[in-house]
Structure formats: structure tokens, C-alpha cells
Amino acid sequence: MDTISVTRAHGGTQHVVKHRSRETGTDMTFSIFLPPAAEEGAPCPVLWYLSGLTCTHANVTEKGEYRRACAELGLIFVAPDTSPRGEGVPDDPAGAYDFGLGAGFYVDATQAPFDRHYRMATYVTDELPELVASVFPIDLQRQAITGHSMGGHGALTLALRHPGHYRSVSAFAPIVAPGRVPWGQKALGGYLGQDRATWRGHDAVALIEDGARVPEILVDQGAADSFLAEQLRPDLLAEGCRAAGIPLTLRMHEGYDHSYYFISTFMDDHLRWHAERLR
């Protein structure tokens, strides 16, 4: 594991780290913020943040405005990349932004040529926590997960697929039913094949319909988001949670779009919500 940078912020330190991944077979980069309590060696709870299409670890690290609250709350914040990268890693054949590099969709691909490197689900749930906990003072009994857009899909599906692994789950403008929207249909078909029955295990609404449960969910969504009606469909999550009896706090915000201006506005609320559940 190689440290790319360490920067002081709000009494803690912001690290950017590169390592060789056994799951993806590539070098992977992630960022991790250590609050002052962790700097002093105390085991701290961790929030995993999964980013959206085209992003790397850098987007939320530079624009997410999470460090002040994390320092106050004693919360470690980790942001992985969104896909494997490097020589030999296949991309979208047409070079589109919504598949391949920067668009791993937090699944373990089963279809060639993507199955060799695109193992983002196991990377996020197993390999990265194991690696980070071996170096930094993370309390793996107190994990939470959140994400934006494709990363919101990742957060919801990974929490639903691994009950008890995360104490809490939230999302910013998530893709809640990828099997029913263009982004998700392309990604799930490309990574998992055309048998739509296999997609259900990677679709938050379908997982809930099939019996998966989490204690509660927090979602923030901009009402001026240009992807709202075609790609995100929070109404489907609301229907699914209502039918399943899962408490869902879905907050719609007039005038807010899909950008980090939106995310950073409500980041503090999510951090405090998770911190209460990680005590």
C-alpha cells in the first residue's frame, strides 16, 4: 500500500492511498479521512461513500464538504474508486460514460471480458475493509454506507445483500431500480448477462420485493435533478419500502440538481444520521 498524499484538515488528516487489489487485479486508489480521535489511535466507526458514474475517489474528497462534521463526530470517511482502471481493463466498446471505466456499478461481473477485473462488490464489502482495518484504527463492528447516484445504488444493494454488515444505509439521488431504467439495464446486462432474473440481486427495489430488509433508509433527492424521472425513480423505492414495512425517509428538495452542490448541502445531515446509529 502506497500513500499518495496526506493533508491536514480540521484537526485530522486526509489520506489518498494506492494499493494492488486481489479482487480487481489492478491498482486501486481510495481516500480516507481520519478524525482527531483516530489520529490519537482510538478505534472509530467508518462510513463508506460510493461515488457515481464517471467519478473517482477525488470527486467527493474535493467537493463533499464532509471533514468538519467527521472530525466533530469521530467518524472515519472512506471513498473508493468506481471501477478498476489500468492497462488491460476493458471499457465500453463505444467509449460511453455509463459502462466500463468509471462505471463499475458495484457488482461482480460474470460476463467476459469484464469478469476478470470488474469485481467491485467484493472489493467494497470484503477486500477494502480488511485492508483499511489492517492499517487504520477502524472499528469494523461499526460500519455504515452511503453513496450518490450509481453509488447510491451500490450502497442500497450492498446493505440489502449483506444484512447486519452495515448498521445504517443512506443515499443521495440513487438509482433505485436499475433493472427498470436505461443506465441500469445497460450495466447489468453487460456485467451479468441478459437473464434478467440474475439482475434482481443487484436491484434495490427487486431485493426488497424478494424479501431483503434493512432497519431503515435515508434518501435525499433534488427535485430539479435532470435524471430524476428517467434514471433514478425514487417513487419505486418509496412504494417498495411501504409494501415491505421498511422505514424510509425520502426528502425531496426543490431547486436542487444532481451535482456536488446538492450533495454537499445535505452531507452534514447524513453524517449525523449515521453517527447516531454507529454509537
N, C-alpha and C positions, 0 to 999 in steps of 0.2 A: 504494500500500500504506500503510495507516494503523496505527500502533501504538496498541492499546487500553490496554495496561499493560506495565510492566517491573518485575519484583520480584527482589530479591537473594536467592539461596539457595545454600548450600553452595559459596560462592566463585564461583558462576556467576550467570547471570541467566535468569529465566523470563519469556518474552515471550508476549503474546497479540496477534495481528495480524489485521486485516481487509483484504481486497482484493477487487477486482472480477474475477470469473473469466470467461475467454473460453469455457471449456467449458460451464459451467452457466448463463451469462448472468445470474448473481446475485452479490451479495456473499457471500463465504465467509470464515469465521473459522477460524484454526488456532492452536495453541500450539506454542512451540519453546523448549526448554531448551538454553542454551549453557553447556557446562562451562568451567572456568577456562582450559583450553588454547585453546578457541575464542575466549574473550574476549581472549586475547593475540594473536589473528589466525592461529593455526595451523589449516590445513585438518584437519577432523575427520570421522571416519566418522559415518553417520547411521542411526538406527533409526526407521522409520516405524511408528506404532502406530495401528491401525484399530479404532475402537470399535464397540460392539454396538447393538442395537435401542434406540431412544428416546434414545440418548446424543448429546452434543455433544462438542467438544474438552474441555469442562470436567470431565467425569467422571474421566478418568484424570489430568488435570492436578492436580485437587484430592485424589484418593484413591489414585493409583497408587503413590506412595512410590518413585519412580524416581530422584529428583535426586541423592541422596547417592552412589549407585553410578555414575551417569552422570558426575558430577563427578570421581570417582576414576578412571574408565576413559577419560575423554576422549571421551565418546560424546554426540553431539547427538541429542535425542529430539524428534520432531515428531508431533503429534496433530491430524489434520484433523477436520472435521465429518463426519457420517454421511449427509448429503444436502444438496441445495440448499434454501434457505429464502427466503421473502420474497413480496412481492405477485406474484400470478400463477403461483406454483409450485403445481401440483396436489398434492392429498393423497389419502389413502384416502377413497373416497366415503362410507364409513360412519364415518370418523374413527378407525379401528382403529390400534393402535400398531405393527403389524407390516408396514405398507406405506406408502409415501409419505414424508411428513416424518419424519426421524429413522430412515429405513429404506431407504436407497438401494441396499443390497446390493452396492455396489461393481461395478456393471455399467453399460454404456452402453445406456440404454433404446432400443428400436426402435419401441415402440408409443405412439401418440398417446393422451393428451396429454403423456405423460411423456418422450417422446424429445427435447423441446426443452431441458429443464433437467437431467434425470437422466443425467449423463454422468460418474459417479463413478469409473469405471475409468480413463478417460483423464486425468481430473483428478488422480488419485493417482499414476499412473505417469509422466505426462508434464508436465502444467502445473505442479503444485505443486513438484516437484523443480527444475524450471527457474527458477521464481520464487524459491524459497528460496535456491538457489545463487547467484542474482544479487545477493543482499543479505548473506547469512551465509556464513561460511567452511566450507562443506560440501564434502567430497570425494566427488563423485558416482561415483567408481570403487569406493567402499566403502559400499554401501547394504545394509541388512538390513530385514526387515519382520516384524511380528508383529501380533496383534490378538486380540480377545475376542469369542466367540460369532459374530454376523454378521460382525464384524471379523476373526475367525479364519478364517472362510470367505473373506473378502476377501484376507487375507494369503496363504493357501494357493493360491487360484486365480490371483492375480496373479503369484505366484512361478512357478507351473507354466506359466502362459501366456507368461511372458517369461523364458525360460532365460538365465542369466547376468546379468540385470538386478540381482538381489539375491544377495549372497554367502551369505545364510542366511535361513531362514524358520522361525518358531515360532508357536504359537498357544495361547491359553487357552480351553478349553471351546468349540472351534469347531463350527460347523455344517459337517460334512464332506461331506455328500451331500444338498445342498438339493433335488435332483430327487426324493428319496425321502421327504421329511418335509414336514409342513404349512407351516411358515414359508417354506421354500424354494419349494415348489410354488406358493404364492400369489404370492410375489415374482417368480419367474422367469416365471410365466405373465403377470403383469401388466405387467412391463417388456419381455419378449422375445417374447410371444405364446404360443400354445398348441402349437406344434410342439416337442415335447419333444427332438427331435434338436438343436435350437439351444441347449437348456439345457446340453448336455454340456460345452460350452466354458466353462461357469461353475459347474462342479461338480467339486470336488477329486477325489473318487473316480472320477468318469467321465473326467476328464482323465488320470488315472493309467492307467486301463483302456485309454485311447486312445493311450497312448504318451508322455505328458508326464512329465518327470523333473526332480527337484531332487536335490542331493547327499545331503541328509538332512533330517529334520524333528524338532523337539522339540514335544511337546504335553503340557500339564498339564490334568488334568480332575478336578473334585471328584466323589467317589462319591455324595455326598448332593445333587447338583445335580438339581432337580426337572424339568429339561428333558432329562436325560441319555437316557432311553430313547426318547422320542417325537421329539425335535428334533435331537439332537447326534450320536448314533450313532458314537462313536469306534471301535467294533468294525469298522465298514465301512472306515474308513481303515486300520486295522491289517491287515485282510485284503488290501486293495488294495496297500499297501506291501509286504507279504510276497510277494505274487504278482509284483510288479514289481522286487523286489530293492532297494527304497529303504529305507535305514536309518531306522527310526522309533523314537524314544524316547517312549513313551507312559506317563506316570506318573499313576496313579490315587491319589487322596488321600481316605482315609476321613474322613467328617465335614465335608468342605468343600462349599460350595454354589456358586452361580453369581455371587456378588457380588464387589465390590471387596475385601472381606476376604480372599477366596480369591486374587484376582489379586495384591494387594499382598504376600501371603505368599510368592509364588513369582516375583515380578517380578525380584528380585535375581538369581536363578538364570538367568533368560532373558537379562538384560543381560550377565552374564558369559559366557554361552554364545555370544551374538552377538559380543561383543568379541573373543573368541578367534579367530573366523572373519573378523573385519574387520581384522586386523593387516596 
